[in-house]
Structures are given as structure tokens and as C-alpha cells.
Amino acid sequence: MLNFYDPFLFVSQIKMPITEDHVREQLKLVIDPELFVNIVDLGLIYVVDIQPSDEGKENVNVEMTLTSPMCPAGPQLVANSRQVIEAIDGVGAVDIKVVMDPPWTQDRMTEDARDQLGIF
């Protein structure tokens, strides 16, 4: 039962929809172990798609790439990405697909990532 007399309690009981921005912020917690920059700023996340599920939760589908096809950190990045997305309240199934087309280039990095890596 909602308590209309306690506005903080009321707000905490409202389920907010999961947004692409929210998922991308969570993915910033995943750091490339070789470059020490998060995968969002590196430009490794191509697509974040959120779909309602039958269980009242939201399924999250991500398409991401790696800095190279033979990236040794690939399995770790995928596992960590899944872990941080699954930690979001209201997330159901998480599907992460690694794609190599289009190939990753340094042009996909944010200015913050370029600064961290000393790329001007």
C-alpha cells in the first residue's frame, strides 16, 4: 500500500523505466584492463536496446565491439558488462552481442578518453 503522507516513501515505490542513458552510465563502470578507460568513453558500445518482458521487468540488449578482433580482454569486458547491467533494478534478461562491423577506430572515443590516453 502506498503511503501518501510520506513523499520520500511514495517516490521510492514508483518504478522508473530503465533508459539507455542509465545503462550507458552503468557500463562506464567497466574499465578496459589494458587501456584503463571505461568502455563507453572508448566507444565500444554501439547499441543499447531496452524491451519490456513478460515478467514486468525490462530486457536489455547490447551490441558492443572490441578494440581488435583478438582482444584478450574481450571475455572479461563482456562478463563485466553483463554484471553491471544485471545490477540495475528492474532488469530482466541481458543479451550482449560482440560485433566487429563496423570495426572500432579511435574516432569513436570521447574527448575524455583521448585525454586519458594522451591522444590529441
CORKADA-V52969 format. One line per field, one symbol per residue. psi: psi as a letter, one per 30 degrees, with the letter a starting at -180 (. if undefined). Layout:
BEGIN
psi=???
END
This chain:
BEGIN
psi=kkjffjeeeeeffkjkkkleeeeeeefffjkkfefhklfeffgfjekjkkkklfggakkkkkklalflfgjffeeeeeeeeeeeeffkkfkckkkkkklgjlkklfffkleeeeeefhk.
END
